[in-house]
Amino acid sequence: MSYKWKTCPLEIKLFVEEFKNSIKNILNDNYVGFYLHGSLAMGGYSPSRSDLDILVVTYTTLTEENHRCLARLLIEKSNKPTPIEISILSVHQLNQWRHPSPFEFHYSEDWRGEFESMFLNNNSFIPSNEKVTTDPDLSAHITVTIHRGVCLDGEPIEDVFPIIPERDYISAIMGGL
């Protein structure tokens, strides 16, 4: 059975709400909003095979302490009960749109090992210039958020996200194939 946000199991709703509140506590006053996109927003969420697709927007750049706290939170919460894929972008990154888009923070289960290694080796959590700091998929994620996303907290979607040029959206979709 597939679900959307309004019909998903209570366990998932409570998990998302608790996770959202944890994000807000880490970001404090540097928090614009929390948005669902992907299967839970569009009605195709399956607890046994889907992940939670989340975008968070901040007013300014994240600190290293923000990165460290977010990484710790994701290592602790992702996969319990469902995987999380999250990207955090600043207002500046959205207002000065470019493709592929830079981001402040990203986590998915594909990145778990790298995050755990950073903790183990006490490395910096702010990406250096040698690391990937852009994500071409954000063009598609933002487009889906604009058309089918769910704002769970903060400023309305239409007030936060820019309309993504069609060529950027197509590039993101074709890159995923």
Buried (B, 14 or more C-beta within 10 A) or exposed (E): EBBBBEEBEEEBBEBBEEBBEBBBEBBEEBBBBBBBBBBBBBBEBEBEEBBBBBBBBBEEEBEEEBBBBBBBBBBEBBEEEBBBBBBBBBBEBBEEBEBBBBBBBBBBEEBBEEBEEBEEEEEEBBBEEEEEBBBBBBBBBBBBBBEBBBBBBBBEBEEBBEEBEEEBBEBBBEEEE
